Amino acid sequence: MGAHGVQKIDEKEFDIGSHWIGKLPLVGLVLGILGLGASIALGLGDKEQFFFSYHVSYMYFLSIALGAFFFVIVQFAAKAGWSVLLRRIAENLAGILPFFILLGIPLVLGSHTLFHHWADETVRETDPFIVHKAPYLNEPFFYIRMAFYFVVWAVLSSIFRKKSVSQDTSGDRKTTRFLQNLSYPSIFLFALTITFASVDWIMSMDPHWYSTMFGVYYFSGSLVAIYASLIIVAMALQSHTGFGKVFNVEHFHDVGKLMFAQTAFWAYIAFSQFFLIWYANIPEETLFFKHRIEGSWMGVSVALAIGHFVIPFIFLLPSQMKRNKAVLLVGAVWMLLVHFLDIYWLIMPVHQHHGMHITVLDVTTFVGLGGLFLAIFGWYMKQAKIVPTKDPRLAESLAFENIV
């Protein structure tokens, strides 16, 4: 990496102002109310489908917020300068994490539907595998762990965003040092919580199956999602006077490289998990993949391998692709779509054993949760400057240049 002349900035240019992203709170709220209202109405006639559809969208949008939180803490831990212009976007996305406590209420209400294999007393008492796992898979401990995950995510994401925003006014360099020191234990807590949360909320839906790689699998998908989201939001902000002046192709190139790298990492984890289970050929482990190669799920599995790895790997490999903003935007949108397919593939076969069947509830819950997600994100964007204007490493980000 090299550097060119540092640009001077006018802090007033970094308010969201009249940019259309400032309208997201209203638009997102309307979509959220309409989507969730329709979901509740439809769910009265099919509660099981409602809870499964809601669970898919919940884990999808949660993965973006968790990926954003990881991006923030890693940038502080690495003392990264290039990413300062992007960090406020990630801080605002991570700031949505406390709201997932309220959004998670339907999962609690539907726990005996989603996790009936171990939460239902009749099943639990007659299944020797569940009896063996009962010290971990029991409702009191499950909810204690859930509370722990949310407390960690809500408290830490709030601290990082609040301190970062306060630095826009104070310019205090101690804030950067404080957040840098906090980032190290935060990485440990993040790794612990995202691993066990993914095991609890997805893997335990089929408690006969287990994989020590599952937490990393969900984590890798979350990183793909956040890099794609950062590209899309940054692209949307290119029409913003201040942001468009300073965020350029060099920054897009670097985020593109990270997204490309994570598609390869996701594929490595996915294949390793499959290969080890296939090779060991233990019945209770292979059941997970058996459900996903039956009926139309086989086509989804193949589509996921091609769409989540083969196509983006070839598409994003050349440097020119990552430096072409229009092409990179297409790649980012594609990765968010196939990431949703990935989450759907993880959860829905527990409900639809013999084949994939898209329902209206899948659409309405996605629109509802997505609308609220965008509304909260847009509200955060309006509350502070869209870049950390007094971060001591901002000059490095403004002068960032790739060597290609």
HELIX and SHEET records of a PDB file:
HELIX    1   1 GLU A   11  PHE A   14  5                                   4    
HELIX    2   2 TRP A   20  LYS A   23  5                                   4    
HELIX    3   3 LEU A   24  GLY A   43  1                                  20    
HELIX    4   4 LYS A   47  ALA A   77  1                                  31    
HELIX    5   5 VAL A   84  ALA A   94  1                                  11    
HELIX    6   6 LEU A   97  PHE A   99  5                                   3    
HELIX    7   7 PHE A  100  LEU A  103  1                                   4    
HELIX    8   8 ILE A  105  LEU A  109  1                                   5    
HELIX    9   9 SER A  111  LEU A  114  1                                   4    
HELIX   10  10 HIS A  116  ALA A  119  1                                   4    
HELIX   11  11 GLU A  121  THR A  126  1                                   6    
HELIX   12  12 PRO A  128  LYS A  133  1                                   6    
HELIX   13  13 GLU A  139  SER A  170  1                                  32    
HELIX   14  14 ARG A  173  TRP A  201  1                                  29    
HELIX   15  15 MET A  203  MET A  205  5                                   3    
HELIX   16  16 PHE A  214  ALA A  236  1                                  23    
HELIX   17  17 LEU A  237  SER A  239  5                                   3    
HELIX   18  18 THR A  241  VAL A  246  1                                   6    
HELIX   19  19 VAL A  249  ALA A  280  1                                  32    
HELIX   20  20 PRO A  283  HIS A  291  1                                   9    
HELIX   21  21 TRP A  297  ALA A  305  1                                   9    
HELIX   22  22 ILE A  306  VAL A  310  3                                   5    
HELIX   23  23 ILE A  311  LEU A  316  1                                   6    
HELIX   24  24 SER A  319  ARG A  323  1                                   5    
HELIX   25  25 LYS A  325  ILE A  347  1                                  23    
HELIX   26  26 MET A  348  VAL A  350  5                                   3    
HELIX   27  27 VAL A  360  GLN A  383  1                                  24    
HELIX   28  28 LEU A  394  LEU A  398  1                                   5    
SHEET    1   A 2 GLY A   2  ALA A   3  0                                        
SHEET    2   A 2 PHE A 400  GLU A 401 -1                                        
END                                                                             
